[in-house]
Amino acid sequence: MKRTTLSLPDDLAQALAREARRRSTSASAVARDALAKHLYLVPGEARPVPFAALGHSGHRTTARDMEDLLAREWDDDARNR
């Protein structure tokens, strides 16, 4: 496991500590769980597919332009990580 240091605003650090106490676990465990859920890395849960509704775009050329649309969507997704 890799150790990482995070800087948190006071209110977020307090909320993290409060949740750790509520669960009777460490702040690290709560942070790992929250990050895994946020990044869709929870085993057994499906990751949302951002372009799943492309067929309902209202544009008549969606099928023809599919390769360009997918490339654009994946590039945007990679930049947002």
MODELLER restraints for C-alpha pairs under 7 A, 6 or more apart:
rsr = mdl.restraints
at = mdl.atoms
rsr.add(forms.Gaussian(group=physical.xy_distance, feature=features.Distance(at['CA:16:A'], at['CA:27:A']), mean=6.11, stdev=0.5))
rsr.add(forms.Gaussian(group=physical.xy_distance, feature=features.Distance(at['CA:17:A'], at['CA:27:A']), mean=5.85, stdev=0.5))
rsr.add(forms.Gaussian(group=physical.xy_distance, feature=features.Distance(at['CA:20:A'], at['CA:26:A']), mean=5.38, stdev=0.5))
rsr.add(forms.Gaussian(group=physical.xy_distance, feature=features.Distance(at['CA:20:A'], at['CA:27:A']), mean=5.10, stdev=0.5))
rsr.add(forms.Gaussian(group=physical.xy_distance, feature=features.Distance(at['CA:20:A'], at['CA:30:A']), mean=6.13, stdev=0.5))
rsr.add(forms.Gaussian(group=physical.xy_distance, feature=features.Distance(at['CA:36:A'], at['CA:42:A']), mean=5.83, stdev=0.5))
rsr.add(forms.Gaussian(group=physical.xy_distance, feature=features.Distance(at['CA:40:A'], at['CA:47:A']), mean=5.55, stdev=0.5))
rsr.add(forms.Gaussian(group=physical.xy_distance, feature=features.Distance(at['CA:55:A'], at['CA:62:A']), mean=6.91, stdev=0.5))
